[in-house]
């Protein structure tokens, strides 16, 4: 009896030990899987946000550029100016129909339209569709845009055009200006919302995330299920009001804002949210993933484990060796598979990965030390000195100081103390003599528990193709297609930036206007007029340096902004300009004499901002015109 009692006690003790072990293992496994699941949510959401962002940027760049191109087309402006005398002439509509139809056919837009501000006529590639009036609530967007100061805008609305079935559409609307900067029309293109919804729906189905395009007020413009036509607020609908301001204030181009909602909203919802700003359309891309369902699965798995433990305890004495051995092998295999999958995924995303010990100011790991030595850095060289060697030997000169400043031990520690554990820097690098290419470093800072030091992992990725495409697109948006000069918006931005950067310098603000340019178009046609503008621009460029600011702000009106030393040199430059631009322009069998009138405003005497300088230089231009043209005038109080 005593032996039986001993066996029972032994079995009970073994069962209690195993039970405690299983329970402890289950809890630890749950906590590990919980953390891993949250990391997985963050990684998937971040990568999905980046993929959607670049796809949408590509989609929206084309309609914006096409709309701006049509809005600045001199043929369209001049043809629209003739409308008043042709309202009863049906033949007037045909060229507009063909013009809009050509763009629709070439780019495949769902809508291409033109509205005349003089008549309210709404033209599209099918002809004259309707006439807009103020008393029609469907036309509120049109009259609101006329009163707005923006050159172009986007709105989501139903397409009222015949045969469009009132489909919900995203319209890109651009103002058309005449020579006096009066709005004479609005032109634009439209994309069906369901096309963008299909894209967002595919990401939602593939990665279990929700994606939204919202405006500055947080209203949903496009999602997989909604459009701006429904007037829904994302933050109120999804219980994300606690992070509303942080997301809407984020407008750094090309980067993202990632954070967890606190769950303090009335809905109690806690989600991981990534925000990106799309400047081409002034909308925010919001991608969120809601982890409660994933956490529920983990809890369910924990409950199943508890039931399994109870069942196992009934036969534990018979199968303990097998169960423990099987369990250990299973855990080991899963861990190895996960580590291998993570290693392969990381190698595919990045070119090189290096580790630094910031606290001890040295390389951490053999691969990092070998990299330093490959550049001629002696062994055991402090990291901050090795950083300067790398910058000197591999980094392009204009990016060296930024590179050193970003990844210096002092800056890394400063960011870590400020709870910022992610640093990113784009720069140009050369690994051999074949030239420089664009590289991005993503650095992650963390506390290493093994040596209680601050470590930093740096992930290098070749972004040359992506960066060059980004810069090319940016330049194209800012450039006047005919002349290669900056367009009006870009001219304002560059001059304002120069004034902000070097306010202590002296500058001259020139406005140049081709005298009697309308005569050239009337006598010899618009092709000849275009040639005159191109010839005028070429002569103008030859009189300035490459870093001077030259822009086309109207049909035959140009701006030049240059640093100057004194009044004498400015007068000399103005006289040279008037003389150089006094040319006979010959094109095929046509010939015409070019002269120019110039108005000049001096910074800071005639103004300290773009608008004041422009206004005063324009006043001086009119003075040149009044005095007989073919001359220059300075603005004087």
VEXTISE-683945 format. One record per residue (C-alpha): residue in one letter; x, y, z. Coordinates in steps of 0.05 Angstrom, whole numbers, padded with zeros to 5 digits, always signed. Layout:
! residues N
aXYZ...
This chain:
! residues 637
x+00000+00000+00000x+00057+00046+00017x+00091+00032-00050x+00026+00048-00085x+00021+00113-00047x+00093+00130-00065x+00078+00115-00139x+00015+00157-00136x+00053+00214-00103x+00109+00206-00154x+00059+00207-00211x+00024+00267-00182x+00091+00303-00173x+00113+00286-00244x+00045+00308-00271x+00049+00373-00232x+00120+00386-00258x+00099+00371-00329x+00036+00411-00322x+00075+00470-00296x+00125+00462-00352x+00071+00457-00405x+00033+00517-00377x+00097+00558-00373x+00116+00537-00444x+00047+00554-00470x+00048+00623-00437x+00118+00639-00461x+00101+00614-00531x+00039+00657-00531x+00078+00719-00511x+00132+00705-00563x+00080+00693-00617x+00043+00756-00595x+00105+00800-00603x+00122+00766-00669x+00052+00777-00694x+00054+00851-00678x+00122+00857-00714x+00092+00820-00773x+00033+00869-00774x+00081+00928-00775x+00126+00899-00830x+00068+00879-00875x+00033+00946-00866x+00096+00986-00879x+00114+00948-00942x+00043+00948-00968x+00038+01024-00956x+00102+01034-00996x+00077+00991-01053x+00009+01027-01057x+00044+01096-01051x+00090+01085-01111x+00035+01054-01153x-00013+01112-01139x+00042+01164-01151x+00053+01133-01220x-00022+01133-01234x-00034+01205-01213x+00028+01236-01244x+00003+01225-01315x-00066+01258-01309x-00037+01318-01271x+00018+01328-01323x-00030+01319-01382x-00080+01368-01352x-00025+01420-01340x+00001+01410-01410x-00068+01422-01441x-00080+01483-01396x-00016+01515-01423x-00028+01498-01496x-00026+01564-01536x-00070+01534-01591x-00125+01519-01541x-00121+01588-01508x-00126+01624-01575x-00181+01579-01600x-00221+01589-01536x-00213+01664-01545x-00253+01659-01610x-00312+01625-01577x-00354+01688-01565x-00362+01699-01640x-00377+01626-01655x-00432+01607-01606x-00481+01596-01662x-00430+01561-01707x-00433+01486-01699x-00368+01478-01737x-00331+01513-01680x-00343+01452-01635x-00311+01400-01682x-00237+01420-01671x-00248+01420-01595x-00280+01352-01600x-00221+01326-01640x-00171+01358-01593x-00201+01328-01530x-00213+01262-01565x-00140+01258-01585x-00118+01263-01512x-00172+01213-01490x-00151+01163-01542x-00076+01172-01529x-00078+01165-01453x-00142+01124-01444x-00175+01171-01393x-00247+01159-01376x-00262+01234-01384x-00228+01292-01419x-00266+01358-01415x-00262+01434-01425x-00305+01488-01394x-00307+01559-01421x-00315+01611-01365x-00345+01660-01416x-00403+01616-01439x-00405+01561-01386x-00403+01510-01442x-00379+01440-01422x-00342+01406-01480x-00316+01335-01481x-00290+01287-01533x-00362+01275-01556x-00375+01348-01569x-00416+01400-01530x-00446+01364-01470x-00482+01418-01430x-00479+01489-01404x-00462+01499-01330x-00505+01546-01287x-00499+01569-01215x-00568+01544-01195x-00548+01472-01209x-00518+01441-01145x-00478+01392-01188x-00436+01452-01211x-00414+01476-01142x-00343+01449-01152x-00335+01491-01215x-00353+01558-01185x-00313+01541-01122x-00251+01529-01164x-00260+01595-01201x-00258+01631-01134x-00199+01590-01109x-00126+01612-01119x-00099+01543-01136x-00078+01529-01209x-00105+01458-01206x-00145+01414-01160x-00178+01345-01153x-00250+01328-01136x-00291+01265-01132x-00359+01270-01166x-00407+01233-01211x-00393+01241-01286x-00455+01275-01316x-00431+01268-01388x-00478+01231-01434x-00465+01156-01434x-00422+01161-01372x-00477+01131-01329x-00462+01181-01272x-00402+01137-01253x-00363+01163-01193x-00299+01194-01221x-00236+01229-01196x-00227+01293-01236x-00162+01332-01245x-00182+01404-01260x-00133+01457-01286x-00145+01531-01297x-00130+01561-01365x-00102+01632-01362x-00099+01685-01416x-00042+01734-01425x-00069+01777-01368x-00073+01717-01321x-00149+01718-01325x-00182+01649-01320x-00214+01635-01388x-00229+01562-01378x-00220+01498-01338x-00194+01435-01371x-00180+01367-01342x-00186+01292-01343x-00222+01240-01303x-00207+01170-01276x-00262+01124-01253x-00260+01112-01178x-00274+01038-01188x-00205+01031-01222x-00170+01056-01159x-00217+01016-01115x-00197+00953-01152x-00124+00967-01137x-00137+00980-01063x-00182+00918-01060x-00127+00874-01087x-00079+00898-01033x-00133+00888-00981x-00146+00817-01003x-00072+00798-01011x-00045+00829-00947x-00106+00836-00901x-00099+00912-00895x-00147+00970-00905x-00124+01027-00950x-00155+01097-00957x-00142+01161-00995x-00166+01220-00952x-00165+01295-00960x-00140+01348-00911x-00204+01344-00870x-00198+01268-00862x-00256+01254-00909x-00250+01189-00949x-00240+01204-01022x-00226+01133-01045x-00224+01065-01011x-00241+00994-01031x-00314+01006-01009x-00324+01081-01007x-00314+01144-01049x-00313+01218-01033x-00384+01222-01059x-00408+01191-00992x-00375+01244-00947x-00348+01196-00894x-00295+01216-00843x-00242+01161-00835x-00224+01178-00764x-00296+01179-00739x-00315+01116-00778x-00254+01075-00756x-00246+01102-00685x-00178+01133-00698x-00192+01204-00673x-00135+01200-00623x-00082+01200-00679x-00119+01245-00728x-00075+01306-00721x-00010+01267-00725x-00030+01233-00790x-00058+01296-00824x+00003+01338-00804x+00051+01288-00837x+00070+01317-00905x+00143+01295-00915x+00147+01272-00987x+00172+01201-00999x+00171+01181-00926x+00118+01151-00880x+00090+01162-00811x+00078+01096-00773x+00043+01090-00706x-00005+01050-00664x-00071+01080-00644x-00078+01084-00569x-00146+01050-00566x-00172+01109-00525x-00225+01127-00576x-00298+01110-00559x-00293+01048-00602x-00233+01024-00563x-00201+01003-00628x-00125+00994-00630x-00094+00989-00699x-00026+00998-00733x-00030+01056-00782x+00019+01081-00835x+00009+01150-00867x+00041+01177-00931x+00029+01244-00965x+00019+01247-01041x+00036+01319-01061x+00013+01311-01133x-00059+01306-01110x-00054+01336-01039x-00085+01273-01009x-00061+01227-00953x-00053+01152-00963x-00073+01116-00899x-00060+01041-00892x-00082+01005-00828x-00082+00935-00802x-00127+00914-00745x-00092+00860-00703x-00150+00839-00656x-00170+00781-00703x-00098+00756-00703x-00093+00762-00627x-00159+00724-00621x-00129+00667-00661x-00069+00666-00614x-00114+00663-00554x-00155+00609-00585x-00090+00571-00597x-00073+00580-00523x-00141+00551-00503x-00132+00492-00549x-00063+00481-00519x-00093+00479-00449x-00144+00427-00470x-00089+00386-00503x-00048+00389-00439x-00107+00362-00399x-00114+00304-00447x-00040+00291-00449x-00036+00287-00373x-00081+00225-00374x-00029+00186-00414x+00033+00227-00397x+00069+00172-00359x+00066+00127-00421x+00086+00177-00475x+00127+00229-00438x+00191+00214-00474x+00158+00214-00543x+00118+00277-00531x+00176+00317-00504x+00222+00294-00560x+00170+00309-00613x+00153+00377-00583x+00226+00398-00581x+00238+00378-00653x+00176+00414-00676x+00194+00478-00640x+00265+00475-00666x+00242+00464-00738x+00192+00522-00735x+00245+00568-00706x+00296+00548-00759x+00245+00557-00815x+00226+00625-00789x+00298+00648-00782x+00315+00622-00852x+00254+00656-00882x+00272+00722-00848x+00344+00717-00871x+00324+00705-00944x+00272+00761-00943x+00324+00809-00914x+00376+00790-00966x+00327+00803-01022x+00308+00872-00995x+00378+00899-00980x+00447+00897-01011x+00488+00897-00947x+00474+00894-00872x+00525+00919-00821x+00523+00924-00745x+00557+00977-00702x+00568+00983-00627x+00553+01056-00616x+00567+01057-00542x+00637+01028-00551x+00647+01066-00618x+00669+01005-00658x+00647+00954-00709x+00604+00896-00684x+00611+00832-00722x+00661+00802-00770x+00627+00826-00835x+00627+00899-00812x+00701+00895-00793x+00718+00864-00860x+00681+00920-00896x+00721+00972-00859x+00786+00936-00874x+00768+00931-00949x+00770+01007-00950x+00839+01010-00918x+00814+01023-00847x+00862+00990-00797x+00834+00939-00748x+00804+00967-00684x+00796+01036-00714x+00740+01075-00677x+00675+01076-00714x+00671+01152-00719x+00739+01154-00754x+00721+01096-00800x+00657+01134-00818x+00698+01192-00845x+00742+01145-00885x+00680+01114-00917x+00652+01183-00933x+00719+01205-00964x+00728+01143-01007x+00658+01125-01029x+00607+01181-01017x+00598+01238-01068x+00625+01303-01040x+00559+01341-01032x+00530+01284-00990x+00590+01271-00944x+00575+01319-00888x+00502+01298-00886x+00524+01224-00884x+00573+01236-00827x+00524+01280-00789x+00467+01230-00795x+00506+01168-00773x+00556+01198-00724x+00555+01165-00655x+00533+01231-00624x+00472+01237-00670x+00454+01164-00661x+00454+01170-00586x+00415+01235-00590x+00360+01202-00631x+00359+01141-00586x+00349+01185-00524x+00293+01220-00562x+00259+01152-00574x+00274+01155-00648x+00304+01087-00667x+00301+01094-00743x+00348+01137-00785x+00346+01141-00861x+00391+01177-00911x+00393+01178-00987x+00459+01194-01021x+00503+01179-01081x+00558+01127-01073x+00613+01096-01116x+00638+01026-01102x+00689+01028-01159x+00708+01074-01216x+00644+01062-01255x+00610+01124-01227x+00561+01143-01172x+00492+01114-01160x+00437+01127-01109x+00438+01087-01044x+00391+01088-00985x+00412+01069-00914x+00359+01049-00864x+00389+01047-00794x+00355+01016-00733x+00380+01031-00663x+00369+00984-00604x+00395+00965-00536x+00434+00900-00539x+00419+00860-00476x+00482+00818-00484x+00532+00874-00472x+00483+00928-00449x+00507+00974-00505x+00471+01014-00557x+00477+00979-00624x+00456+01000-00694x+00440+00957-00755x+00449+00991-00822x+00412+00964-00883x+00438+00987-00950x+00393+00986-01012x+00407+01007-01084x+00352+01057-01102x+00385+01086-01164x+00329+01071-01214x+00274+01093-01166x+00310+01158-01146x+00328+01178-01216x+00256+01167-01238x+00232+01209-01179x+00280+01266-01196x+00262+01262-01270x+00188+01265-01254x+00198+01324-01207x+00237+01362-01261x+00185+01348-01313x+00129+01374-01269x+00168+01439-01258x+00188+01451-01331x+00152+01488-01387x+00148+01437-01443x+00160+01485-01502x+00219+01525-01475x+00251+01481-01423x+00246+01539-01373x+00213+01533-01305x+00137+01539-01306x+00102+01593-01266x+00092+01553-01203x+00164+01528-01202x+00191+01598-01217x+00155+01625-01155x+00181+01567-01112x+00254+01575-01135x+00254+01651-01125x+00221+01646-01057x+00272+01593-01036x+00330+01637-01059x+00303+01696-01019x+00296+01652-00957x+00364+01619-00964x+00405+01683-00977x+00364+01743-00954x+00426+01786-00946x+00443+01785-01021x+00421+01835-01074x+00379+01810-01131x+00347+01836-01195x+00277+01813-01216x+00267+01819-01292x+00200+01812-01329x+00210+01806-01405x+00154+01811-01455x+00158+01802-01530x+00133+01866-01564x+00072+01858-01609x+00075+01782-01604x+00002+01776-01625x+00022+01807-01691x+00069+01749-01705x+00014+01698-01693x-00037+01738-01734x+00010+01749-01794x+00047+01683-01797x+00007+01633-01756x+00017+01597-01690x+00073+01552-01713x+00114+01614-01729x+00093+01644-01662x+00118+01582-01626x+00184+01587-01664x+00190+01660-01643x+00181+01640-01570x+00233+01585-01576x+00282+01632-01611x+00270+01686-01559x+00282+01636-01503x+00348+01611-01533x+00375+01682-01538x+00352+01696-01467x+00386+01633-01440x+00452+01652-01474x+00455+01716-01433x+00451+01681-01364x+00487+01629-01324x+00460+01559-01312x+00445+01573-01239x+00405+01636-01253x+00329+01628-01247x+00293+01633-01314x+00219+01619-01321x+00161+01625-01369x+00100+01653-01332x+00054+01667-01391x+00047+01660-01465x+00102+01710-01484x+00121+01734-01414x+00184+01711-01379x+00218+01722-01312x+00293+01723-01295x+00319+01727-01224x+00394+01738-01214x+00442+01761-01159x+00473+01830-01174x+00529+01871-01145x+00508+01942-01161x+00464+01986-01204x+00516+01994-01258x+00523+01920-01272x+00447+01913-01272x+00439+01968-01323x+00493+01936-01366x+00457+01870-01363x+00390+01903-01382x+00421+01940-01441x+00455+01876-01465x+00388+01839-01460x+00350+01892-01500x+00405+01891-01553x+00411+01815-01557x+00336+01805-01562x+00331+01855-01619x+00332+01802-01675x+00301+01785-01742x+00268+01718-01736x+00262+01678-01801x+00224+01612-01805x+00211+01578-01872x+00186+01635-01916x+00164+01681-01859x+00205+01736-01826x+00190+01782-01766x+00229+01831-01723x+00235+01812-01649x+00241+01866-01596x+00230+01862-01522x+00204+01906-01466x+00234+01895-01397x+00213+01915-01327x+00263+01909-01269x+00252+01909-01194x+00312+01908-01146x+00313+01868-01082x+00307+01891-01027x+00291+01963-01047x+00231+01945-01091x+00205+01887-01049x+00226+01829-01005x+00180+01774-01030x+00160+01744-01097x+00092+01777-01102x+00117+01847-01088x+00176+01841-01134x+00131+01813-01189x+00081+01869-01181x+00133+01924-01183x+00172+01893-01241x+00106+01888-01278x+00094+01963-01265x+00163+01978-01294x+00146+01934-01355x+00084+01975-01369x+00127+02037-01365x+00173+02008-01419x+00112+01994-01462x+00086+02065-01451x+00152+02095-01472x+00151+02060-01539x+00174+01988-01524x+00242+01958-01543x+00272+01984-01479x+00279+01971-01404x+00254+02008-01343x+00268+02003-01268x+00214+02007-01216x+00215+02072-01177x+00170+02094-01121
